[in-house]
Amino acid sequence: MQVLVAVGTDKHPFDRLVDWLRGWQPIAPDRVALTLQHGHTTVADVPGAVAFLGHDELQAAMSAADLVVCHGGPATILEARRHGRVPIVVPRDPSHGEHVDDHQLRFARRLGAAGLVVVCETRAAFLAALTAGLAEPSRFVVRADPDAARAREAAVARVGEIVEDLVVAANGRRAWWRPWSRSPRRGARG
């Protein structure tokens, strides 16, 4: 069984998820092959660890994985679902120094409430989700829709706009990374 864990590329370490994985890995069945994309998190003792995967490598790993565990990044979640996986999501929590704000927590909770992801905010929930996924991987499968690229791109763009609007509202200033923006309202172009 292939398990992919992707923490993303954010500059903040994600020690909490890696520690949970480190505690689970020795008790995982021998049949589990793990790939851990750990980003800026220090990992010395987890087999299958790689700092970063290129886009194509990550897509191939998601496609081959029986279980996908990821951070609460909207693009990563949408990509996992595109590959037919209901991801086990451990959202980054700013109270642990894992991110700058709580958008991943709010986004993951909303998707979890809709049944689109399995949200794990505690070690116990994480271990329970992995155990369930190993026992019955079909619970973590959704119909893959590789031809929905246009809808997926629109959804990712919309999520980006929502996150951007939240950041702009919190900071009270115009988004510097969207130079054509006149205001925090989406669609405004200058």
N, C-alpha and C positions, 0 to 999 in steps of 0.2 A: 504494500500500500504506500502510495506517494503522498506525503504531507508537505505542503509549501507554507512557509511562514514569511510574510513580507511586512517589514516595519516601515517601508517607504524611504524617502530621501531627505526628510527634514533634518536640520542640523542638530536638533535636540536628541540625546540618547534616549532609548526606550528600554532601560534596564529592567523595569518591572515585568514586561512581557518576556524578555529573554530569561530572567530569573525563573519565571513560571515554567517556561519551556525547559530550562536546565533541570528543574526539579522533576519534570514529567519524563524527560528523555530516558533516564536509566530504567524506568519501569514500563516504558513503551514496549509493545511486542516486537520481537525480532524482525517481523515482516514489515516494519515501518521504515521507509527510506525518507529521511528528512532533508529538506532544503530550507535553510534559514537565510534570508536576505536581511542583514542586520544593520545596514546603513552606518550611522555614526556611533552605534552602540558597540562597546568593547566586548568581543566574544573570543575566548581562547579555548574553551573546552566543550563546545557543542559541535558534534559532527555535522557535516553538510553546510557549514556556515560560509557565506560569501558576502562581502560588504555590499556590493551593488550588482544588479543585473541590468543589462541594457533592455530597452523596450521589447525587442524581439525575443530575448532570452526569458524575460518575465512572462510574456505571452505564452511561450512554449511551456514553461514551468506550470503556469495556471492550467493550460490545456491538458497536461499530463497528470496533474494532481488529482487525487481522490478527495482530499480535504484541503481547503484554502483557509489559512488563518491570516488576518491582516489588521493593520491599524484602521482608524476610522476615516481615512481619506476617501472622498467621494469617487474619484477616478478609479482607485484600486478596487473599491467595492463593485462599481459598475462593470469593470473588466472581469472580475471573478464571476459575476452573474452572467456576463456575455459568454463566458466559457462553460456555462452550465453548472456553476457551483454556488451554493448558498454559503457565503463566507461566515466563518467564525470571526467576529470583529471584537478586537480589544481596542477601544478608542483611547487615544493619547489624552492624558489628564494634566492640565497645567499645574494642578496642586502638587504633582510629582516632578515638575520641571520638564515635562515631556512635550510641551507645546506652549504657544504664547497665549492662547485663549481656549475656550471650551467648545468650539464649533464641532469638533469631532464627537464629543460626548452627546451633544444635542442631536446631531445628524444621525449617529448610530442608534440612539434611543428611538428616534422617530421611525427609522427603518425597521428596528426590532419590533416595535409595536405593530407595524404593518406586516410582520412575518417575512420580511425580505432578507433579513440577516439574523444570525444568532449573536446577541450582544453579551459579552463577558466582561464585567467590571470587577470581578473578584477572582482570586485563584481557584476557589471552589467551583465557580461557574465555568471557568476555563477548562479545568480538569474534567468536569462533567460533560462539556461539549465534545472534547476530544474522545472521551470514552464512548459517548453515543455515536460519534462519527466513525470510530473504528468498528463498533459493533454493528452498526447499520448505516453504511455510507450512503445508501439511497435517500436517507433523510436530508442529505446535504446536496442533493442534485436538483437542478431546475432545468427546464427545457432550454437548451442553448439556442441563441438566435444570432448567429454570426452575420446575417444579412441586415441586421437592424442598425447599421453604422450611422445612418443619418439621424435616426431618433436618439441613438446613444450620444452622438456628438452634440446634439441640441440639449440633451439632458445634462451632460457634463458642463456645457457652456452656461446653462441656467444655474446649476449648482455653484459654479464659479462666481456668477453674478450675485447670488444670494450671499455667499461668503464674503465677497468684496463689499457688498452693501453693509453687512454686519461690521466689518472692520472699519469702514468709513464712518459708520454711525458711532462706533466706540471711540474712534480717534478724533472725530469732529473735523476731519479735513478730507480734501479730495484725494482720490487714489492716485499715487504717483506712477503706478505700473500700468495704468490705462490712460495714456496721455490724451486720448480723444474724448475723455470723460469731462463734461462740464459740471456734473453734479453726481451725487451718489445714486441717483435714479438710473436704472438700467436703460440702455438704449440712447442715452443722451450723447450726442457726438458734437465735437467742436471743430 
